[in-house]
Amino acid sequence: MKMTKLMATTAVLASTLVLGNVVASAEAGTLPATYETDTTVKFSPSDEITPPVDPLDPEKPTTPVDPEDPDKPINPGTNGPLSIDFASPLYFGENKIVTSDKDYFAEAQPLSDGTTRPNFVQVTDNRGGEQGWTLQVKQNGQFKSKTSNRELTGAQISFANGQVATATDSKVPSIIATEFTLVADGTGAAQNVMTAKAGEGAGTHIYRSGDDAAKATSVKLAVPGKLTKLAETYTTTLTYTLTDVPGNDTPE
């Protein structure tokens, strides 16, 4: 009697396995038996700061340093999930005073290991949806001396040889400014740097000015010769703005 009950229970179990799993053998007792289980992983947007990567090899992390003062801390990136991780500070060097029009080039971006890279800005989209975004930059007024308060009126910064690099398999931003010039007095519209349409730009993307060969000649400061130049240090600032507006709706 016990054997009959045990066999009946076993038969019910086998029947349940066959009916509940479409990949189980249709013929009872056939071996090997198979059984599938669900295996799941989920992802959510990240608000962590993404560290800089090498603009020539985005799979490698890197540590940029200030080109004028290597001991000066680099500004940290913004928080995610849509973030500006880094933008190169520009240093046009110490130059002799001349009375003719002159172009000066920003030094290449130095790294902590002593090597240099193209000047670059890095954006990361960890929202998890490829919604698109727009990166812009604006100059916040003329170059100005903190000593005399004099300005280099009309001195213009221009970027050339714009390129995009990424280590992700998401499509790169399709709208890239290969070259542009900033409005020196800060009153003009911001310049579009790169724009990702919907379906583009997930992960980390880099806009770099030139490749390794052109890294020292891709960001230029044009200074008119007629300007009076005092033996002082002149500075200005640039503001990079990242919005969640995709390419088809780029703000004017």
Summary of the structure (lengths in Angstrom):
residues: 252
radius of gyration: 28.8
end to end distance: 86.2
largest distance: 113.3
contacts: 712
relative contact order: 0.19
helix: 9%
strand: 30%
